Amino acid sequence: MIYFAHRGASQERVQNTLSAFSRARALGATRYELDVHLSKDGALLVHHDYSLLSTAGEDIPLAALTLADLKKYPLINRLTKESVFVPQLQEVLPVVRPQLSCLNIELKNDNNRYPGLETAVLSCLHQAAPDILPKTLFSSFDYDTLVRLRKLDKNARIGLLTRFFDVSKALALGAESVHMNYTRFTPQIAQTCHENGLKVYLYTVNDPLLATHLAESGADGIFTDCIGLFETNNTL
């Protein structure tokens, strides 16, 4: 069983922030998951939702904001006293680079909301972190986004992020893994995936007993908010 730090150490720090990824690394993480959007001026933003409502209390779409605008909106932080903001992807990359095994980048691009997002992310990695690109696993709930990504890079590592399991879609993409909510997972899904050379990664699992059960049922890995519970080489 392998463990992805879901949006960083998001139980201890504000999710998808530099602080969250730094904390996850301190807790022993070598695999991370994050979400990427495009700002109004083309910056790659690491944030989960399409707007700032849940994180900064302002119902403003990220696509309507420039990078400079974002500095006006500190994120709500009930965990520590530090001021935190939405970071750029190129700011996160150096934080996760040490001992990195895998970086799962979820492309938030439903209905092609950000035309060119796939090109922008690939370009960023090629320019800012070519060493990280082979360790990057791309996923998205938007299937067409992954199709476009595959056309842009035949060697891109892809994980099919899905609410409705269909192994044919994963195989058509040349995916290496299937990512899904653990509540929809079954041992039969694991068997089908493994028979077709696919790994199965499940979100979001914060209970070690549940993780053990899922592993026994065939899951290969989990995304967790509580990376410190699962990594043994903690440096607290």
KAPEDA-V682480 format. One record per residue. N is the residue number from 1. RES is the residue in one small letter. PHI is phi as a letter, one per 40 degrees, with the letter a starting at -180 (NA if undefined). OMEGA is omega as a letter, one per 40 degrees, with the letter a starting at -180 (NA if undefined). D_LAST is the distance of its C-alpha to the last C-alpha in Angstrom with 1 decimal. Layout:
N_RES_PHI_OMEGA_D_LAST + N_RES_PHI_OMEGA_D_LAST
This chain:
1_m_NA_i_22.6 + 2_i_b_a_20.5 + 3_y_b_i_18.1 + 4_f_b_i_18.4 + 5_a_c_a_16.0 + 6_h_c_a_18.7 + 7_r_f_a_19.2 + 8_g_g_i_15.5 + 9_a_c_a_12.8 + 10_s_c_i_15.8 + 11_q_c_a_15.0 + 12_e_b_a_12.4 + 13_r_b_i_14.3 + 14_v_c_a_18.0 + 15_q_d_i_19.0 + 16_n_g_i_20.2 + 17_t_b_i_19.1 + 18_l_d_i_17.6 + 19_s_c_a_14.6 + 20_a_c_a_14.2 + 21_f_c_i_14.5 + 22_s_c_i_12.1 + 23_r_c_i_9.3 + 24_a_d_i_10.6 + 25_r_c_i_10.5 + 26_a_c_i_6.9 + 27_l_c_i_6.6 + 28_g_h_a_9.3 + 29_a_c_i_12.4 + 30_t_b_i_15.6 + 31_r_b_a_18.0 + 32_y_b_i_18.4 + 33_e_b_i_21.2 + 34_l_a_a_22.7 + 35_d_b_a_26.1 + 36_v_b_i_28.6 + 37_h_b_i_31.7 + 38_l_b_i_34.2 + 39_s_c_i_35.0 + 40_k_d_a_38.6 + 41_d_b_i_38.5 + 42_g_g_i_37.0 + 43_a_c_i_33.3 + 44_l_c_a_30.8 + 45_l_b_i_28.6 + 46_v_c_a_25.4 + 47_h_a_a_26.0 + 48_h_c_a_26.8 + 49_d_c_i_30.0 + 50_y_c_i_33.2 + 51_s_b_a_33.3 + 52_l_c_a_31.1 + 53_l_d_a_32.3 + 54_s_c_a_29.2 + 55_t_b_a_26.7 + 56_a_b_i_28.7 + 57_g_g_a_31.6 + 58_e_b_a_34.2 + 59_d_c_a_36.2 + 60_i_b_i_36.6 + 61_p_c_i_36.4 + 62_l_d_a_34.2 + 63_a_c_a_37.3 + 64_a_c_a_39.1 + 65_l_b_i_36.6 + 66_t_c_i_36.4 + 67_l_d_i_33.2 + 68_a_c_i_34.4 + 69_d_d_a_35.0 + 70_l_c_i_31.4 + 71_k_c_i_30.3 + 72_k_c_a_32.4 + 73_y_b_i_30.2 + 74_p_c_a_26.7 + 75_l_c_i_24.9 + 76_i_c_a_24.5 + 77_n_b_i_21.0 + 78_r_c_a_20.5 + 79_l_b_i_16.7 + 80_t_b_a_16.0 + 81_k_c_a_18.7 + 82_e_c_i_18.6 + 83_s_c_a_21.7 + 84_v_b_a_21.3 + 85_f_b_i_24.1 + 86_v_c_a_25.2 + 87_p_c_i_24.2 + 88_q_c_i_26.5 + 89_l_d_a_25.8 + 90_q_c_i_26.2 + 91_e_c_a_23.4 + 92_v_c_a_20.9 + 93_l_d_i_22.0 + 94_p_c_a_20.5 + 95_v_c_a_17.1 + 96_v_c_a_17.2 + 97_r_d_a_19.3 + 98_p_d_i_16.9 + 99_q_f_a_17.1 + 100_l_c_i_18.8 + 101_s_b_a_20.7 + 102_c_a_i_22.2 + 103_l_b_i_22.4 + 104_n_c_i_24.4 + 105_i_b_i_26.4 + 106_e_c_i_28.3 + 107_l_c_a_31.5 + 108_k_c_a_32.4 + 109_n_a_i_36.2 + 110_d_d_i_38.2 + 111_n_f_i_41.9 + 112_n_f_a_41.2 + 113_r_c_i_40.1 + 114_y_b_i_38.9 + 115_p_d_a_41.6 + 116_g_g_a_40.3 + 117_l_d_a_36.6 + 118_e_c_i_36.5 + 119_t_c_a_38.1 + 120_a_c_a_35.9 + 121_v_c_i_32.6 + 122_l_c_i_34.1 + 123_s_c_i_35.4 + 124_c_c_a_32.0 + 125_l_c_i_30.3 + 126_h_c_a_33.3 + 127_q_c_a_33.3 + 128_a_c_a_29.7 + 129_a_a_a_27.9 + 130_p_c_i_30.4 + 131_d_c_a_27.8 + 132_i_c_a_25.9 + 133_l_d_i_29.1 + 134_p_c_i_29.5 + 135_k_c_a_26.0 + 136_t_c_i_26.8 + 137_l_b_a_28.0 + 138_f_c_i_30.1 + 139_s_a_i_30.9 + 140_s_a_i_32.9 + 141_f_c_a_34.7 + 142_d_c_a_37.7 + 143_y_c_a_39.4 + 144_d_c_i_41.7 + 145_t_c_i_38.7 + 146_l_c_i_37.6 + 147_v_c_i_41.3 + 148_r_c_i_41.5 + 149_l_c_i_38.3 + 150_r_c_i_39.8 + 151_k_c_a_43.0 + 152_l_c_a_41.1 + 153_d_a_a_39.1 + 154_k_c_a_40.4 + 155_n_b_a_37.3 + 156_a_c_i_34.7 + 157_r_c_a_32.4 + 158_i_b_i_33.0 + 159_g_b_a_31.5 + 160_l_c_i_34.0 + 161_l_c_a_32.3 + 162_t_a_i_34.8 + 163_r_c_a_35.8 + 164_f_b_a_38.8 + 165_f_c_i_38.4 + 166_d_a_a_41.1 + 167_v_c_a_40.5 + 168_s_c_i_43.4 + 169_k_c_i_41.7 + 170_a_c_a_38.7 + 171_l_c_i_41.1 + 172_a_c_i_43.2 + 173_l_c_a_40.2 + 174_g_g_a_39.3 + 175_a_c_i_35.9 + 176_e_b_a_33.4 + 177_s_a_i_31.7 + 178_v_b_a_32.3 + 179_h_b_a_29.8 + 180_m_a_i_30.6 + 181_n_c_a_29.7 + 182_y_c_a_28.9 + 183_t_c_i_31.6 + 184_r_b_a_34.2 + 185_f_c_i_33.1 + 186_t_b_i_35.4 + 187_p_d_i_35.7 + 188_q_c_i_38.8 + 189_i_c_i_37.0 + 190_a_d_a_34.6 + 191_q_c_i_37.7 + 192_t_c_i_39.5 + 193_c_c_a_36.6 + 194_h_c_i_36.2 + 195_e_c_a_39.9 + 196_n_b_i_39.9 + 197_g_g_a_36.9 + 198_l_b_i_34.5 + 199_k_c_i_30.9 + 200_v_b_i_30.0 + 201_y_b_a_26.7 + 202_l_b_i_26.3 + 203_y_b_d_24.9 + 204_t_b_a_23.2 + 205_v_b_a_21.7 + 206_n_b_a_18.9 + 207_d_b_a_20.0 + 208_p_d_i_19.2 + 209_l_c_i_22.7 + 210_l_c_i_24.3 + 211_a_c_i_22.6 + 212_t_c_i_24.0 + 213_h_c_a_27.4 + 214_l_c_i_27.4 + 215_a_c_i_26.6 + 216_e_c_i_29.4 + 217_s_c_i_31.7 + 218_g_h_i_31.2 + 219_a_c_a_28.4 + 220_d_c_a_26.7 + 221_g_a_i_23.6 + 222_i_b_i_22.1 + 223_f_b_a_20.8 + 224_t_b_i_18.1 + 225_d_c_a_16.6 + 226_c_b_a_13.7 + 227_i_d_a_12.3 + 228_g_c_i_9.2 + 229_l_c_a_12.0 + 230_f_b_i_13.7 + 231_e_c_a_11.6 + 232_t_c_a_11.1 + 233_n_c_a_9.5 + 234_n_c_i_5.9 + 235_t_b_a_3.8 + 236_l_c_NA_0.0
